[in-house]
Amino acid sequence: MKLLNQINIAFAFLIIFLFIIMFLLMNNLFETILEENQRGKMREQAEAALTLQPEMETKPVESSEVVFFPSSMSIPSVKDKHEQEQLKVELAENAEKIVESGQSSWIGKDDKYLIETIENYDSSAKPIIIASSISPLKKIQYDFMTKMFIIFVIGLIFALCLSFFITRKIIKPLHLLQTELNKVKERRFSDVCLIKANGEVGTIADCVYELAQELDIYHHSQKEFLQNASHELKTPIMNIQGYAEGIRDEVFTGEKATKGLEIMIGECSRMKRMITEMLLLAKLESDKNVFKLQKVNINFLLKEVIEKLQLLANQHQVELEIVHQEGTDSFLYVDEDKLLQALLNIVSNGIRHAHNKVSITMETLTSNIMIKIKDDGEGIDEAIFPLIFHRFIKGKNGENGLGLAISRAIIERSNGKIQVENQNEGGATFQVTLPFIK
């Protein structure tokens, strides 16, 4: 059974149940109101009769007097005077029991009667029992509840129609969302559309759309990864194969053969480094146990970055400096080796693209540490700017396109965030934000 039908049936049963309860409660309430109103009139007229001593249709008995209220009303179940007199006698015979028990009603042979006992002003006299047939009240109640039943049925039909309309309005976005999820299932990520809806359904629709966009990017990056990986590995393999065949066939001899061997060793080292980085990136994205967290002094870590990359900076004739708050030690709870590698990748990337200078600035915020790595180069090409942290995306002087992807994975696994922007005056600034230990 479809969700729409299930909700409609549930709503219908709920509304019908509520209407039945309301109808029964109103019936009982109206019956009580009619009886209390009738009793009030009976007491008022009885007291007035006792005060003014009017002529009342009574039948004296040994115990009490019985009066039908109103005295002039016609009792449908009593057809003649004789039967009415018999009814009075029957009620009078039970008068003592009624007075002692304080009964509020009495069931005769052919009808039910409301009973009120009025104490006589004459203390020596017996109380007066006033009886009123309930049949006229039942007729009024029946007429009123018939009209209310018709109103309830109309209201019920309106409520059901309204609930069906509201349910359809709520379920429609879910049907559309199911269609879009089927597209995700079929890997048609780029075909997923944003479903406009309100409330929690709208939030889920937004999440599904964003998920599809991320999966689309990931799907394309996976294709590009395989293409780029095969290309990056193919080039050194072809170089190795070419020099190996040349040396075997004695095309390269002497110094040329030695140089060819060195090139082969260099290409093997390059492939080894590339495969190592690819395996590391795969572990960072999938293995939760690859991180060994510990308390790390970020000031010492930045100094170590400078020391390790000073030689590379000298080779590119780039000045490398660090600016931070002197005398202030800030600590992070991270994997020291992994974070060091992430910072080395970012700073070395800045050195390769800088003209003269790379600066590292550290700021301590309320609950985070912000590290800015700025170079004065030409900045990041707009064509690759949105994909700068993806695999095998490299700029003009890039190596294998894995360094920044590894840095991003390490920083995000450390509960941090990395961003990059091009400066108006030239160059790019990488901003790393990490939570520190207070």
C-alpha positions as CSV (number, residue, x, y, z in Angstrom):
1,M,0.0,0.0,0.0
2,K,1.3,3.4,-0.9
3,L,2.3,5.9,1.8
4,L,-0.4,8.4,0.5
5,N,-3.2,5.8,1.0
6,Q,-1.9,4.7,4.4
7,I,-1.8,8.3,5.6
8,N,-5.3,9.0,4.2
9,I,-6.8,6.0,5.8
10,A,-5.1,6.8,9.2
11,F,-6.4,10.4,9.0
12,A,-9.9,9.1,8.1
13,F,-10.1,6.7,11.0
14,L,-8.7,9.4,13.4
15,I,-11.2,12.0,12.3
16,I,-14.1,9.6,12.3
17,F,-13.1,8.4,15.8
18,L,-12.9,12.0,17.1
19,F,-16.3,12.9,15.6
20,I,-17.9,9.9,17.2
21,I,-16.5,10.8,20.6
22,M,-17.5,14.5,20.1
23,F,-21.1,13.4,19.1
24,L,-21.5,11.1,22.1
25,L,-20.2,13.7,24.5
26,M,-22.5,16.3,23.1
27,N,-25.4,14.0,23.3
28,N,-24.8,13.2,26.9
29,L,-24.1,16.9,27.7
30,F,-27.3,18.1,25.9
31,E,-29.4,15.4,27.7
32,T,-28.0,16.5,31.1
33,I,-28.7,20.2,30.3
34,L,-32.3,19.4,29.3
35,E,-32.9,17.4,32.4
36,E,-31.4,20.0,34.7
37,N,-33.4,22.7,33.0
38,Q,-36.6,20.7,33.4
39,R,-35.8,20.0,37.1
40,G,-35.2,23.7,37.7
41,K,-38.6,24.6,36.2
42,M,-40.2,21.8,38.2
43,R,-38.7,23.2,41.5
44,E,-39.6,26.8,40.7
45,Q,-43.2,26.1,39.8
46,A,-43.6,23.7,42.8
47,E,-42.3,26.4,45.2
48,A,-44.5,29.0,43.6
49,A,-47.5,26.7,43.9
50,L,-46.7,26.1,47.6
51,T,-46.4,29.8,48.2
52,L,-49.5,30.9,46.3
53,Q,-51.5,27.7,47.1
54,P,-52.9,27.3,43.6
55,E,-55.1,24.4,42.7
56,M,-52.9,21.5,41.6
57,E,-53.7,18.2,40.2
58,T,-52.8,16.1,43.1
59,K,-53.8,12.8,44.7
60,P,-53.3,12.6,48.4
61,V,-51.9,9.4,49.7
62,E,-50.9,8.2,53.1
63,S,-47.2,9.0,52.6
64,S,-46.8,11.9,50.1
65,E,-48.5,13.8,47.4
66,V,-47.8,13.2,43.7
67,V,-47.9,15.9,41.2
68,F,-47.4,15.7,37.4
69,F,-45.4,18.6,35.9
70,P,-46.8,20.5,34.2
71,S,-50.2,19.6,35.4
72,S,-51.8,20.5,32.1
73,M,-49.4,18.6,29.9
74,S,-50.5,15.6,27.9
75,I,-48.6,12.4,28.6
76,P,-48.4,10.4,25.3
77,S,-48.3,7.1,27.1
78,V,-51.3,8.0,29.3
79,K,-54.4,7.8,27.0
80,D,-57.2,8.6,29.5
81,K,-57.9,10.0,32.9
82,H,-58.2,6.6,34.4
83,E,-54.7,5.5,33.3
84,Q,-53.3,8.8,34.6
85,E,-54.9,8.1,38.0
86,Q,-53.4,4.6,38.0
87,L,-50.0,6.0,37.2
88,K,-50.3,8.4,40.2
89,V,-51.3,5.6,42.4
90,E,-48.3,3.5,41.2
91,L,-45.9,6.3,41.8
92,A,-47.5,7.1,45.2
93,E,-47.1,3.5,46.3
94,N,-43.3,3.9,45.8
95,A,-43.2,7.4,47.3
96,E,-41.6,6.3,50.6
97,K,-38.9,4.4,48.8
98,I,-38.3,7.3,46.4
99,V,-38.0,9.9,49.3
100,E,-35.7,7.7,51.3
101,S,-33.4,6.8,48.5
102,G,-33.4,10.2,46.9
103,Q,-34.1,8.9,43.4
104,S,-33.9,11.4,40.6
105,S,-35.8,9.3,38.1
106,W,-38.4,6.6,38.1
107,I,-39.4,4.1,35.4
108,G,-43.1,3.5,35.0
109,K,-44.8,0.8,33.0
110,D,-44.7,2.9,29.8
111,D,-42.3,5.8,30.3
112,K,-39.5,7.2,32.3
113,Y,-40.1,10.2,34.7
114,L,-37.9,12.8,36.3
115,I,-38.5,12.9,40.0
116,E,-38.1,16.0,42.3
117,T,-39.0,15.8,46.0
118,I,-40.1,19.1,47.6
119,E,-40.4,19.5,51.3
120,N,-43.9,20.9,52.3
121,Y,-44.0,24.2,54.2
122,D,-46.1,22.4,56.8
123,S,-43.5,20.3,58.6
124,S,-46.1,17.9,59.7
125,A,-47.1,17.2,56.1
126,K,-45.5,14.7,53.9
127,P,-43.2,15.9,51.1
128,I,-44.5,16.5,47.6
129,I,-43.2,14.3,44.8
130,I,-43.1,16.0,41.4
131,A,-42.9,13.7,38.3
132,S,-42.3,14.9,34.7
133,S,-42.4,12.6,31.7
134,I,-39.1,12.4,29.9
135,S,-40.6,11.7,26.5
136,P,-41.0,15.3,25.5
137,L,-37.3,15.9,26.5
138,K,-36.2,12.9,24.4
139,K,-38.1,14.3,21.4
140,I,-36.3,17.6,21.8
141,Q,-33.0,15.9,22.2
142,Y,-33.7,13.7,19.2
143,D,-34.5,16.6,17.0
144,F,-31.5,18.5,18.1
145,M,-29.0,15.6,17.8
146,T,-30.4,14.8,14.3
147,K,-29.5,18.3,13.2
148,M,-26.2,18.1,14.9
149,F,-25.5,14.7,13.2
150,I,-26.2,16.3,9.8
151,I,-23.8,19.1,10.7
152,F,-21.2,16.6,11.9
153,V,-21.5,14.6,8.7
154,I,-21.0,17.7,6.6
155,G,-18.0,18.7,8.8
156,L,-16.6,15.2,8.6
157,I,-16.8,15.2,4.8
158,F,-15.1,18.6,4.7
159,A,-12.4,17.5,7.2
160,L,-11.7,14.4,5.2
161,C,-11.4,16.3,1.9
162,L,-9.1,18.9,3.6
163,S,-7.0,16.1,5.1
164,F,-6.7,14.4,1.7
165,F,-5.7,17.7,0.1
166,I,-3.1,18.4,2.8
167,T,-1.7,14.9,2.7
168,R,-1.4,15.0,-1.1
169,K,0.4,18.3,-0.8
170,I,2.8,16.8,1.8
171,I,3.4,13.5,-0.1
172,K,3.8,15.1,-3.6
173,P,7.4,16.4,-2.8
174,L,8.2,12.9,-1.4
175,H,7.2,11.3,-4.7
176,L,9.3,13.8,-6.6
177,L,12.1,13.1,-4.2
178,Q,11.8,9.4,-4.8
179,T,12.2,10.1,-8.6
180,E,15.4,12.1,-7.9
181,L,16.7,9.3,-5.6
182,N,16.2,6.8,-8.4
183,K,18.4,9.0,-10.6
184,V,21.1,8.8,-7.9
185,K,20.6,5.0,-7.8
186,E,21.2,4.9,-11.5
187,R,24.3,7.1,-11.1
188,R,22.7,10.0,-13.1
189,F,23.9,12.5,-10.6
190,S,24.0,15.5,-13.0
191,D,20.3,14.9,-13.8
192,V,19.1,15.4,-10.2
193,C,16.9,18.5,-9.8
194,L,16.2,20.5,-6.7
195,I,12.8,19.8,-5.2
196,K,11.1,22.9,-3.8
197,A,9.3,22.0,-0.5
198,N,8.8,23.5,2.9
199,G,9.8,22.3,6.4
200,E,11.7,19.0,7.0
201,V,10.9,17.7,3.5
202,G,12.5,20.8,2.0
203,T,15.6,20.2,4.2
204,I,15.8,16.6,3.0
205,A,15.3,17.7,-0.6
206,D,18.2,20.2,-0.3
207,C,20.4,17.5,1.3
208,V,19.6,15.1,-1.5
209,Y,20.4,17.7,-4.1
210,E,23.7,18.6,-2.4
211,L,24.6,14.9,-2.1
212,A,23.9,14.4,-5.8
213,Q,26.2,17.4,-6.6
214,E,29.0,16.0,-4.4
215,L,28.6,12.5,-5.9
216,D,28.7,14.0,-9.4
217,I,31.9,15.8,-8.6
218,Y,33.3,12.6,-6.9
219,H,32.2,10.5,-9.8
220,H,33.9,12.8,-12.3
221,S,37.0,13.0,-10.1
222,Q,37.2,9.2,-9.9
223,K,37.1,9.1,-13.7
224,E,39.7,11.8,-13.9
225,F,41.7,10.0,-11.2
226,L,41.9,6.8,-13.3
227,Q,42.7,8.7,-16.4
228,N,45.3,10.9,-14.8
229,A,46.8,8.0,-12.8
230,S,47.2,5.9,-15.9
231,H,48.7,8.9,-17.7
232,E,51.1,9.8,-14.9
233,L,52.2,6.2,-14.5
234,K,52.4,5.6,-18.3
235,T,54.9,8.3,-18.9
236,P,57.7,7.1,-16.5
237,I,57.0,3.5,-17.6
238,M,57.5,4.4,-21.2
239,N,60.7,6.3,-20.3
240,I,62.0,3.3,-18.4
241,Q,61.1,0.9,-21.2
242,G,62.7,3.1,-23.8
243,Y,66.0,3.5,-22.0
244,A,66.0,-0.2,-21.0
245,E,65.6,-1.3,-24.6
246,G,68.2,1.3,-25.8
247,I,70.7,0.0,-23.3
248,R,69.9,-3.7,-24.2
249,D,70.3,-3.0,-27.9
250,E,73.5,-1.0,-27.2
251,V,71.9,2.2,-28.6
252,F,73.1,3.9,-25.5
253,T,76.6,3.1,-24.4
254,G,79.1,4.6,-22.1
255,E,78.0,7.9,-20.5
256,K,74.7,7.8,-22.3
257,A,73.9,4.4,-20.8
258,T,74.9,5.7,-17.4
259,K,72.7,8.7,-17.8
260,G,69.9,6.5,-19.1
261,L,70.2,4.3,-15.9
262,E,70.0,7.4,-13.8
263,I,66.9,8.5,-15.6
264,M,65.4,5.1,-15.1
265,I,66.2,5.3,-11.3
266,G,64.6,8.8,-11.2
267,E,61.5,7.6,-12.9
268,C,61.2,4.6,-10.6
269,S,61.6,6.9,-7.6
270,R,58.9,9.2,-9.0
271,M,56.5,6.3,-9.5
272,K,57.2,5.0,-6.0
273,R,56.5,8.4,-4.5
274,M,53.4,8.8,-6.5
275,I,52.1,5.3,-5.5
276,T,52.9,6.0,-1.9
277,E,51.0,9.3,-2.0
278,M,48.0,7.6,-3.7
279,L,47.9,4.9,-1.1
280,L,48.2,7.5,1.7
281,L,45.3,9.5,0.2
282,A,43.2,6.4,0.0
283,K,43.9,5.5,3.7
284,L,43.2,9.1,4.8
285,E,39.8,8.9,3.1
286,S,38.8,5.4,4.3
287,D,40.8,4.2,7.3
288,K,39.8,5.7,10.6
289,N,42.7,4.3,12.5
290,V,45.4,5.9,10.4
291,F,45.6,8.9,12.7
292,K,47.5,8.8,16.0
293,L,46.4,11.8,18.0
294,Q,48.6,13.6,20.5
295,K,49.2,17.0,22.0
296,V,51.3,19.1,19.6
297,N,52.8,22.6,20.0
298,I,52.0,24.4,16.8
299,N,54.8,26.9,17.2
300,F,57.4,24.1,17.2
301,L,55.7,22.4,14.3
302,L,55.8,25.6,12.1
303,K,59.5,26.1,13.0
304,E,60.1,22.5,11.8
305,V,58.3,23.3,8.5
306,I,60.7,26.2,8.0
307,E,63.8,24.1,8.7
308,K,62.7,21.3,6.4
309,L,61.9,23.6,3.4
310,Q,64.7,26.1,3.8
311,L,66.8,24.3,1.3
312,L,64.0,24.2,-1.3
313,A,63.4,27.9,-0.7
314,N,67.1,28.6,-1.3
315,Q,67.0,26.6,-4.5
316,H,64.1,28.7,-5.8
317,Q,65.6,31.9,-4.4
318,V,62.5,32.5,-2.3
319,E,62.5,34.1,1.2
320,L,60.7,32.0,3.8
321,E,59.5,33.7,6.9
322,I,57.1,33.0,9.8
323,V,55.0,35.5,11.8
324,H,53.4,34.4,15.0
325,Q,52.6,35.7,18.5
326,E,55.9,35.6,20.4
327,G,55.9,34.0,23.8
328,T,52.6,32.3,23.2
329,D,52.4,28.5,23.0
330,S,49.3,27.0,21.4
331,F,48.6,23.3,21.4
332,L,46.6,21.1,19.0
333,Y,45.3,17.6,19.5
334,V,46.3,16.1,16.1
335,D,48.6,13.5,14.4
336,E,51.9,15.4,14.4
337,D,53.4,13.6,11.4
338,K,50.3,13.9,9.3
339,L,49.8,17.6,10.0
340,L,53.5,18.3,9.4
341,Q,53.1,16.6,6.0
342,A,50.0,18.7,5.2
343,L,51.8,21.9,6.0
344,L,54.9,20.9,4.1
345,N,52.8,20.2,1.0
346,I,51.1,23.6,1.2
347,V,54.3,25.6,1.9
348,S,56.3,23.8,-0.7
349,N,53.6,24.5,-3.2
350,G,53.8,28.2,-2.3
351,I,57.6,28.1,-2.8
352,R,57.4,26.6,-6.3
353,H,54.9,29.3,-7.4
354,A,56.3,32.4,-5.5
355,H,58.5,35.1,-7.1
356,N,60.4,36.3,-4.0
357,K,58.7,35.5,-0.7
358,V,56.4,33.0,1.2
359,S,55.1,34.1,4.6
360,I,53.5,32.0,7.3
361,T,51.2,33.8,9.7
362,M,49.6,32.3,12.8
363,E,46.7,33.9,14.6
364,T,45.0,32.6,17.8
365,L,41.2,33.1,17.7
366,T,38.5,32.3,20.3
367,S,38.6,28.5,19.9
368,N,40.7,28.0,16.7
369,I,44.2,28.6,15.4
370,M,44.4,30.2,11.9
371,I,47.5,29.6,9.8
372,K,47.8,31.7,6.6
373,I,50.4,30.7,4.0
374,K,50.8,33.5,1.4
375,D,53.0,33.7,-1.7
376,D,53.6,36.5,-4.1
377,G,53.4,34.5,-7.3
378,E,50.8,34.7,-10.1
379,G,48.0,33.1,-8.2
380,I,45.9,30.1,-9.0
381,D,44.6,29.7,-12.6
382,E,40.8,30.4,-12.6
383,A,40.3,27.2,-14.7
384,I,41.5,24.9,-11.9
385,F,40.6,27.1,-8.9
386,P,37.4,25.2,-8.0
387,L,39.2,21.9,-8.2
388,I,42.5,22.8,-6.6
389,F,42.1,20.3,-3.8
390,H,41.2,17.4,-6.1
391,R,43.5,14.6,-7.1
392,F,45.9,15.1,-10.0
393,I,45.0,18.8,-10.3
394,K,48.2,20.7,-10.7
395,G,49.2,24.1,-11.8
396,K,52.1,25.4,-13.9
397,N,54.9,24.2,-11.7
398,G,53.1,21.3,-10.0
399,E,54.6,17.9,-9.4
400,N,51.9,15.1,-9.5
401,G,48.8,16.9,-8.3
402,L,48.4,14.9,-5.1
403,G,50.0,17.2,-2.5
404,L,47.0,19.6,-1.9
405,A,44.5,16.7,-2.0
406,I,46.5,15.0,0.8
407,S,46.7,18.2,2.8
408,R,43.0,18.7,2.6
409,A,42.2,15.2,3.7
410,I,44.6,15.5,6.7
411,I,43.2,18.8,7.8
412,E,39.6,17.8,7.5
413,R,40.3,14.6,9.4
414,S,41.8,16.8,12.1
415,N,38.5,18.6,12.4
416,G,39.9,21.6,10.6
417,K,39.2,23.5,7.4
418,I,41.3,24.7,4.5
419,Q,40.5,27.5,2.1
420,V,42.3,29.3,-0.7
421,E,41.9,32.6,-2.4
422,N,43.7,34.7,-4.9
423,Q,45.0,38.1,-3.8
424,N,44.3,41.3,-5.7
425,E,48.0,42.3,-5.5
426,G,49.0,38.8,-6.8
427,G,49.7,35.4,-5.3
428,A,47.5,33.0,-3.4
429,T,46.7,32.6,0.3
430,F,46.0,29.2,1.9
431,Q,44.1,29.5,5.1
432,V,44.1,26.6,7.6
433,T,41.8,26.6,10.6
434,L,42.2,24.1,13.4
435,P,40.7,23.8,16.9
436,F,43.3,24.2,19.7
437,I,43.4,23.0,23.3
438,K,42.7,25.6,25.9
